[in-house]
């Protein structure tokens, strides 16, 4: 399920000055940085998302989303 609340952030050796894409494990309500980097990529738009503003992700799919519309679009139609 996508998370819509401010995450509890657990950084592992995270240094925001490290260039490039981070490798992140998305949990329920928190994420952990496995490989330092400045951003992750949105699964829908492929835009970079700085870790400081990351708010939406799916722990089931292990995907990050740029915003609520992108997160909802990955859930599919609501019947």
Protein Blocks (a to p, Z undefined) as FASTA:
>chain_A
ZZfbdcddddehiafkbgcjddddddehiacdfbgcfbdcdfklopacdfklgcbdcfkl
opacfblmlmmmmnopaZZ
